[in-house]
Amino acid sequence: MRPFHHLLVNNLVANVTNFTVWFALTFWVYLETRSVFATGMIAGLYLALTAGLAFWLGSLVDHHRKKRVMLGSSVASAGFYAAALTLLALTPDAALRSVSGLFLWVFIGLIMLGVIAGNIRTIALPTLVTVLVDEDRRDRANGLVGMVTGIGFLTTSVISGFLVAWGGMVATLAIALVLTALIFLHLVLVPVPEPAPSSEAGERTAPRRVDLRGTIRIVGAVPGLFALILFATFNNFLGGVFMALMDAYGLSMMPVRQWGLLWGGVSIAFILSGILISRVGLGSRPLRTLMIVNLVAWATAAIFTIQPSIPLLATGCFIWMFLGPYAEAAEQTTLQKVVPFERQGRVFGFAQSVEQAASPLTAFLIGPLTQFLVIPFMTDGAGAEAIGDWFGRGPARGMALVFTVAGVLGLIATIVAFNSRFYRRLSAAYATPAPETGTPA
């Protein structure tokens, strides 16, 4: 487990570095331009590129040694950050404050590509879990991966705010370059006993193209695997409600500083969950664990906004975040068992592309829908007349109703999936002994 633990720490520092740069960019652009349009475009472009490039990144992971790909990720990120820092030093301040100017968007694009280059690590690390960790301990290793994600989630926005206030993007990029160099040097010294990339029938080892057809073929060959990915996509589609409305709902009940403290406090649930999974595991049937976790999560989503209560809100957010790593670890553990190692990069990339595209789509749709339909419905419309006496009236209760409806839909979808033949087939495929992943070279 020593190489895995070194890789875990290396990925933690890399992820915190990259996403600190990303959050800092968003803060800095808004402070320099005061443009919500600019920050919205940044988020939309990033999500679109992340979803679109995950196929290609997965092909890179499968066709090269995973350690080499992660080293290349650090080199690429450092190159883009250095180019962005050079542009920042050579460009007049006024040119970088103009939303309609070319220089600002070139600067944003360079940083965006640097961050996306780091995303290959989120595909490579689960495939290395398959190689470095015994099958009966992979669920615990995936729990540690979830804990690392939680630590990054807790620290990134705080670090970014301090860095922007202290030294702007110059200090942020300079520190990112130093940390990226240290990450590279540390990873060079970590021995990773992984098998060499193997050729498949009629396929060269070079990533000559995005192998979408082959990826879909391998996903379709595992009974129920498409259904699992579509189920996770539907969950993320409903989860976009949280992305779109959670901040607005929380700020309708408390000042921004209190909301920030509450959010930071409940985020500890990510870490606690990861620790618990690493100690106890997911059980012998991770797919069943995934379904139970979803039942609890969506039941919580259906009731945590039932009344305008801060304790109820905090409890609901804590439970939701605590269960997130369980769902992620259960899906990864299942994929690591049922997908051949030689294809795991592409399958993880395919799943990431499809699943990540769902949440921003909902976020873009749910805002206007809530603003122009649900809020009037619960302010002085039919909804306020029908349930307003006990549910409440006004804009905040309109948002609350959206959370409740999303929770009910999630419950229904999970119950249907739990009783489907796809669940039974994938459970049977997971119970089938897996072939060896190969002898480490």
C-alpha positions in Angstrom: 0.0 0.0 0.0 3.0 2.4 0.3 3.0 3.4 -3.4 -0.7 4.0 -3.3 -0.4 6.2 -0.2 2.3 8.2 -1.9 0.2 8.6 -5.0 -2.8 9.6 -2.8 -0.8 12.4 -1.2 0.7 13.5 -4.5 -2.8 13.7 -6.0 -4.1 15.6 -3.0 -1.4 18.3 -3.4 -1.9 18.4 -7.2 -5.7 18.7 -6.9 -5.5 21.4 -4.2 -3.0 23.3 -6.3 -5.0 23.2 -9.6 -8.3 24.0 -8.1 -6.9 26.7 -5.9 -5.7 28.3 -9.2 -9.2 27.8 -10.6 -11.1 29.3 -7.7 -8.6 32.2 -7.5 -9.1 32.9 -11.2 -12.9 33.1 -10.7 -12.5 35.4 -7.7 -9.9 37.6 -9.5 -11.9 37.9 -12.7 -15.0 39.0 -10.8 -13.0 41.5 -8.7 -11.3 43.0 -11.8 -14.3 43.1 -14.1 -17.4 42.9 -11.8 -18.9 40.8 -14.5 -21.2 37.9 -13.6 -21.3 37.1 -17.3 -17.6 36.5 -17.3 -17.6 34.2 -14.3 -20.6 32.3 -15.7 -18.9 31.8 -19.0 -15.7 30.6 -17.2 -17.8 27.9 -15.3 -19.7 26.9 -18.4 -16.6 26.6 -20.6 -14.7 24.6 -18.0 -17.6 22.1 -17.5 -18.0 21.7 -21.3 -14.3 21.1 -21.8 -14.0 18.8 -18.9 -16.9 16.6 -20.2 -15.7 16.7 -23.8 -12.0 16.0 -23.2 -12.5 13.1 -20.7 -12.8 10.6 -23.6 -9.4 11.6 -24.9 -7.8 11.7 -21.4 -9.1 8.2 -20.8 -7.5 7.0 -24.0 -4.2 8.6 -22.9 -4.4 6.7 -19.5 -5.0 3.4 -21.2 -2.3 3.7 -23.8 0.5 4.8 -21.5 1.9 3.9 -18.1 -0.3 5.7 -15.5 2.7 7.2 -13.7 4.1 8.6 -16.9 0.7 10.2 -17.7 0.5 11.8 -14.3 4.0 13.2 -14.7 3.0 14.5 -18.1 -0.1 16.1 -16.5 2.2 18.1 -14.1 4.4 19.2 -17.0 1.4 20.4 -19.0 -0.1 22.2 -16.1 3.2 23.9 -15.3 3.6 25.0 -19.0 0.2 26.6 -19.2 0.6 28.3 -15.8 4.0 29.7 -16.9 2.5 31.0 -20.1 -0.3 32.6 -18.2 2.1 34.2 -15.7 4.2 35.6 -18.6 1.1 37.0 -20.3 0.0 38.6 -17.0 3.4 40.3 -16.6 3.5 41.6 -20.2 -0.1 42.8 -20.6 -1.3 46.2 -19.4 -3.8 46.0 -16.5 -6.5 47.8 -18.4 -6.5 45.1 -21.1 -7.1 42.4 -18.5 -10.1 44.2 -17.1 -12.0 44.3 -20.4 -14.5 41.4 -20.7 -14.7 42.1 -24.5 -10.9 42.1 -24.8 -8.8 39.3 -26.3 -6.1 39.3 -23.6 -8.4 38.4 -20.7 -9.9 35.4 -22.5 -6.5 34.1 -23.6 -5.3 34.4 -20.0 -8.5 32.5 -18.8 -8.0 29.9 -21.5 -4.4 29.2 -20.5 -5.3 28.7 -16.9 -8.3 26.6 -17.8 -6.1 24.3 -19.9 -3.6 24.0 -17.1 -6.4 22.9 -14.7 -7.9 20.5 -17.2 -4.5 18.9 -17.7 -4.6 18.0 -14.1 -8.0 16.3 -14.5 -6.2 13.3 -16.0 -5.2 12.3 -12.5 -8.8 11.7 -11.5 -9.0 9.1 -14.3 -5.6 7.5 -13.7 -5.8 7.1 -9.9 -8.8 4.7 -9.9 -7.1 2.5 -12.5 -4.0 2.4 -10.3 -6.2 1.3 -7.4 -7.0 -1.8 -9.5 -3.3 -2.6 -9.8 -1.9 -1.6 -6.5 -4.6 -2.7 -4.1 -6.0 -6.2 -3.5 -9.6 -6.7 -4.6 -10.9 -7.1 -1.1 -9.4 -3.8 0.0 -10.3 -1.6 -3.1 -13.4 -0.2 -1.5 -11.4 1.1 1.4 -8.8 2.6 -0.9 -11.6 4.3 -2.9 -12.8 5.7 0.5 -9.4 7.3 0.9 -9.7 8.8 -2.5 -13.0 10.3 -1.4 -11.4 11.7 1.7 -8.7 13.4 -0.4 -11.5 15.0 -2.5 -13.1 16.2 0.7 -9.9 17.7 2.1 -9.5 19.5 -1.2 -13.1 20.7 -1.1 -12.6 22.1 2.4 -9.4 24.0 1.7 -9.4 25.2 -1.8 -11.9 28.1 -1.7 -10.3 29.4 1.6 -6.8 29.3 0.2 -7.9 30.9 -3.0 -9.5 33.8 -1.2 -6.4 34.5 0.9 -4.1 34.2 -2.1 -6.1 36.7 -4.3 -6.3 39.1 -1.4 -2.6 38.8 -0.6 -0.9 38.8 -4.1 -3.5 38.4 -6.8 -3.0 36.0 -9.7 0.8 36.7 -9.8 1.3 35.2 -6.4 -1.2 32.4 -7.1 0.5 31.3 -10.3 4.0 31.6 -8.8 3.1 29.4 -5.9 1.3 26.9 -8.2 4.4 26.6 -10.3 6.6 25.8 -7.3 4.1 23.2 -5.9 3.7 21.6 -9.4 7.5 21.2 -9.6 7.6 19.6 -6.2 4.7 17.3 -7.1 6.6 16.2 -10.2 9.8 15.5 -8.3 8.0 13.6 -5.6 6.2 11.4 -8.2 9.4 10.7 -10.0 10.7 9.0 -6.8 7.6 6.9 -6.2 7.9 3.3 -7.5 4.7 2.3 -9.2 4.7 -1.4 -10.1 2.1 -1.3 -13.0 1.8 -3.5 -16.0 2.9 -2.2 -19.4 0.1 -1.0 -21.7 -1.1 -4.0 -23.7 -2.3 -4.1 -27.3 -5.8 -5.2 -28.0 -7.0 -6.9 -31.1 -6.2 -4.6 -34.1 -5.2 -1.7 -31.8 -1.9 0.0 -31.6 -0.8 1.3 -28.2 -0.5 4.9 -29.5 -3.6 6.9 -28.7 -4.3 7.6 -32.3 -7.9 8.6 -31.7 -10.6 8.9 -29.2 -11.8 5.3 -28.9 -15.5 6.0 -28.3 -16.7 3.0 -30.3 -14.5 0.6 -28.5 -15.4 2.1 -25.1 -19.1 1.8 -25.8 -18.5 -1.8 -26.9 -16.8 -2.7 -23.6 -19.4 -1.0 -21.5 -22.1 -2.8 -23.4 -20.4 -6.1 -22.9 -20.9 -5.9 -19.1 -24.5 -6.6 -18.3 -26.1 -3.6 -16.5 -23.0 -1.3 -16.8 -24.7 1.1 -19.1 -27.6 1.3 -16.7 -25.3 2.1 -13.8 -23.7 5.0 -15.7 -27.2 6.3 -16.7 -28.4 5.9 -13.1 -25.4 8.0 -11.9 -26.1 10.5 -14.7 -29.7 10.9 -13.6 -28.6 11.4 -10.0 -26.2 14.1 -11.2 -29.0 15.6 -13.2 -31.1 16.0 -10.1 -28.0 16.9 -8.1 -27.7 20.0 -10.3 -30.5 21.4 -8.2 -28.1 21.7 -5.3 -25.5 23.5 -7.6 -28.2 26.0 -8.8 -30.1 26.7 -5.6 -28.2 25.8 -2.5 -26.4 29.1 -2.0 -29.5 31.1 -2.7 -31.6 29.0 -0.3 -29.0 29.2 2.5 -28.5 32.9 2.1 -32.2 33.4 2.3 -32.0 32.2 5.9 -28.7 33.6 7.2 -26.0 36.2 6.5 -23.2 35.3 4.1 -20.5 34.9 6.8 -22.7 32.5 8.8 -23.5 30.5 5.6 -19.8 30.2 4.7 -19.0 28.9 8.2 -21.9 26.5 8.1 -20.9 25.2 4.7 -17.3 24.8 5.8 -18.4 22.9 8.9 -20.7 20.4 7.2 -18.0 19.8 4.5 -16.1 17.9 7.3 -18.6 15.1 6.5 -16.5 14.3 3.3 -13.5 13.6 5.5 -15.4 11.6 8.1 -17.0 9.5 5.4 -13.7 8.8 3.7 -12.1 7.7 7.0 -15.0 5.4 7.8 -15.0 3.7 4.4 -11.2 3.2 4.7 -11.7 1.5 8.0 -14.9 -0.5 7.4 -15.2 -0.8 3.6 -18.5 -1.0 1.6 -19.3 -4.6 2.3 -19.3 -7.5 -0.1 -21.9 -6.0 -2.4 -20.9 -2.4 -3.2 -23.7 -2.0 -5.8 -26.3 -2.7 -3.1 -24.5 -0.2 -0.8 -24.8 2.3 -3.7 -28.6 1.8 -3.9 -29.1 2.1 -0.1 -27.0 5.2 0.0 -29.1 6.8 -2.7 -32.3 5.9 -0.9 -31.1 7.7 2.2 -29.7 10.7 0.3 -32.8 11.3 -1.7 -35.1 10.8 1.3 -33.0 13.5 3.0 -33.2 15.8 0.0 -37.0 15.4 0.1 -37.4 16.5 3.7 -34.5 18.8 4.7 -36.3 21.9 3.3 -39.7 20.8 4.4 -39.6 23.7 6.9 -37.4 26.9 7.0 -35.1 25.6 9.7 -31.3 26.2 9.9 -30.7 23.0 12.0 -32.7 21.0 9.5 -30.7 22.6 6.6 -27.4 21.9 8.3 -28.3 18.3 9.0 -29.5 17.7 5.5 -26.3 19.1 4.0 -24.2 17.0 6.3 -26.0 13.8 5.5 -25.8 14.6 1.7 -22.0 15.2 1.9 -21.4 12.2 4.1 -23.0 9.9 1.7 -21.4 11.3 -1.4 -18.0 9.5 -1.0 -20.0 6.2 -0.4 -21.7 6.5 -3.7 -18.5 7.5 -5.5 -16.5 4.7 -3.9 -19.2 2.1 -4.6 -19.3 3.0 -8.3 -15.5 3.0 -8.7 -15.2 -0.3 -6.9 -17.8 -1.9 -9.2 -16.1 -0.6 -12.3 -12.7 -1.7 -11.1 -14.0 -5.3 -10.8 -16.2 -5.6 -14.0 -14.1 -3.6 -16.5 -10.8 -5.1 -17.9 -7.8 -3.1 -16.6 -6.7 -2.3 -20.2 -10.0 -0.4 -20.8 -10.5 1.2 -17.4 -9.1 4.6 -18.4 -11.5 4.9 -21.3 -14.5 3.7 -19.3 -13.7 6.0 -16.3 -13.3 8.8 -18.8 -16.6 7.9 -20.6 -18.4 7.8 -17.2 -16.9 11.1 -16.2 -17.9 12.8 -19.5 -21.5 11.5 -19.4 -22.1 12.0 -15.7 -20.5 15.4 -15.3 -22.4 16.8 -18.2 -25.7 16.3 -16.3 -25.3 18.6 -13.3 -24.5 21.9 -15.2 -27.3 21.1 -17.6 -29.7 21.1 -14.6 -28.1 24.1 -13.1 -28.7 26.1 -16.3 -32.3 24.9 -16.6 -33.4 25.0 -13.0 -32.5 28.7 -12.3 -34.9 30.2 -14.8 -37.5 27.5 -14.0 -37.4 28.3 -10.3 -37.3 32.1 -10.8 -40.2 32.4 -13.3 -42.4 29.4 -12.5 -41.9 27.9 -9.0 -41.3 31.0 -7.0 -44.5 32.8 -8.3 -46.3 29.4 -7.8 -45.3 29.5 -4.1 -45.6 33.2 -3.5 -49.1 34.1 -4.6 -50.0 31.3 -6.9 -51.9 28.0 -6.6 -49.1 26.4 -4.6 -49.2 29.1 -1.9 -52.9 28.6 -1.6 -52.8 24.8 -1.5 -49.9 24.1 0.8 -48.7 27.6 2.0 -50.3 27.3 5.4 -48.0 24.5 6.5 -45.1 24.6 3.9 -44.7 28.3 3.8 -44.9 31.1 1.2 -42.4 33.2 -0.7 -39.3 32.9 -2.8 -37.4 30.7 -0.3 -40.2 28.2 -0.1 -40.3 28.1 -3.9 -36.7 26.9 -3.8 -37.5 24.5 -1.0 -40.3 22.9 -3.1 -37.8 22.3 -5.9 -35.5 20.4 -3.5 -38.4 18.3 -2.2 -39.6 17.4 -5.7 -36.0 16.5 -6.7 -35.8 14.3 -3.6 -39.0 12.5 -4.5 -37.9 11.9 -8.1 -34.6 10.6 -6.9 -36.3 8.2 -4.5 -38.6 6.9 -7.3 -35.6 6.4 -9.7 -33.6 4.6 -7.0 -36.5 2.2 -6.1 -37.0 1.4 -9.8 -33.2 0.8 -10.3 -33.0 -1.3 -7.1 -35.7 -3.7 -8.5 -34.5 -3.7 -12.1 -33.0 -6.6 -14.0 -30.0 -4.4 -14.8 -29.2 -4.2 -11.1 -29.4 -8.0 -10.8 -27.3 -8.6 -13.9 -24.5 -6.2 -12.8 -24.6 -7.6 -9.3 -24.0 -11.1 -10.8 -21.2 -9.8 -13.0 -19.5 -8.3 -9.9 -19.8 -11.6 -8.1 -18.0 -13.4 -10.9 -14.2 -13.8 -10.2 -12.2 -11.2 -12.1 -9.2 -12.2 -14.3 -5.7 -11.1 -13.2 -4.8 -7.5 -14.3 -1.3 -8.6 -15.4 2.1 -8.9 -13.9 3.6 -5.6 -12.9 6.5 -4.7 -15.2 
